[in-house]
Amino acid sequence: MMFQADTAFAAELIALVLGTGLLIWVKDKKLSNTGFANIVAYFVIVASIVSMLCTGYYSFRYWEDGYFHSKPMPMNMMNQPNDKNSMEMMHQQMMNKHMKMMMDKDKNDESMDSDMPSANDPESHH
């Protein structure tokens, strides 16, 4: 969120500099038909100032509401959450996954055993 506010403010500053540069260039040239360039320069200057004020106001409001504050999560050596509840929950999830995998493997083994003839089956030796 802060990156977006900084980027918007930087773009508005660039627009202000460009508008001011255009105004100075037009005034310096003293050409007869500079009316449109003056209008564009003043419009860019006014729009960038208004945009900078809005960006500053809303950035301050978001900052007050806590949107810019990050709450780092404590991590252990393995980059996993370091509190007891989350560790227990991760352990339970791993155990459930392992049990499901073992049950699926047992089902597959049983289905393969039923397809294969057994050594004690007299009809399989014909």
Secondary structure, DSSP 8 states (H G I E B T S, - for coil): -HHHHHHHHHHHHHHHHHHHHHHHHHHHHT-S--HHHHHHHHHHHHHHHHHHHHHHHHHHHHHHHTTT------B-TTSSB-SHHHHHHHHHHHHHHHHHHHHHHHHHHHHHHHHS--TT-GGGG-
